[in-house]
């Protein structure tokens, strides 16, 4: 009887210990998550899309990753989701470009070559969508992403001009072989979201809105988009038009992604319920 | 400035077109493998139908499927779209019609609960065997739309702008034929379904 009690108490201690460890790593994960996403407060913005000219687009509060998803994080996702590894993923979800810059054999990134902290690129919309769900979030909507990008403060018109010039020079000389690490652009919104300009193109949930079919990508359209005339409209018009040229299986060296969330700790809430 | 943007734009488009062109060289895999790889049944997520049952797309493997995407609050266009699906369904040979499934998938993840969809099915007099009005979480609905080539976005008034498309899937879940636009003739698509059903 005493023995049984002992075993029971040992078991209790053990299970308590397991829970403690679980809780500790849980807390660490939450801390990690909270460092990596920030609250983007609700507001509205003017889209460069010609059909919504004049009407501000409202966006609700959401959380957004501070930086784009890195090669290292994407590898972690592949470790836990083998069906998204390059040799496993069916053609319905990606084209041949998927992760082609990673080492061919072994399905592993060669970090010396691609960099741990560089944004993952050559990922299709489907892969980005799967990653964000795994991370407890979702892809930001087109409006959320564009709204966040415009939350910058400029002290003077000189600063605005400098910013615009910098963007033009980036868009005219994108070197996809030498993409910088996340956070390296020095461009940051007032809530702390980094690199929405100047690093890569990013997937959004609805990258090809229904209006895409009606827009012809001619000079007139591009010109109209830029008539908005603010610091962002040039870059935004290039983004809208480039995005519309993608299909969801496109995996090019220019496109990566970041995730959005409705709660600060959505993933961890879910895991807590499962425990 | 305009000139620069046109040049840059061409540059960007060339990059992405190259990517698509690159894809044309996919032919290294055997035809059978490619064919299975393009099945929509790779979308391995759960849906709820208007009978409040949990289903997966791959549950419909083995018979032709008509897919249409709509939303319940859509009073003008969507009833026509659903009627289009009905016209196609009812043009299939009556003797084999029972082997065809119709999936009417809603974009409106906020409002279209299984109960709402059930009322919708009853209202349209389509609460019949083989017809499934379905909903899932947003990321899953969006994924299916991406696979079908259906574009949609929610407007600020709660309605959706969306493309009108009826798609037929073969027994393996691959796209057999797509009909874009409302009120399209359904003869060709019905023939495709009949021939899928003939194949053993």
Interface residues (C-beta under 8 A of the other chain):
Chain A: X57 X58 X90 X91 X92 X93 X95 X96 X97 X125 X126 X129 X132 X133 X138 X139 X142 X168 X171 X172 X205 X206 X208 X209 X210 X211 X212 X213 X217 X219 X222 X223 X226 X234 X237 X238 X241 X242 X245 X246 X247 X248 X249 X250 X251 X252 X254
Chain B: X1 X2 X4 X5 X6 X7 X8 X9 X11 X12 X13 X15 X16 X17 X19 X20 X22 X23 X25 X26 X29 X34 X36 X37 X38 X39 X40 X42 X138 X139 X142 X143 X146 X147 X151 X152 X153 X156 X161 X162 X163
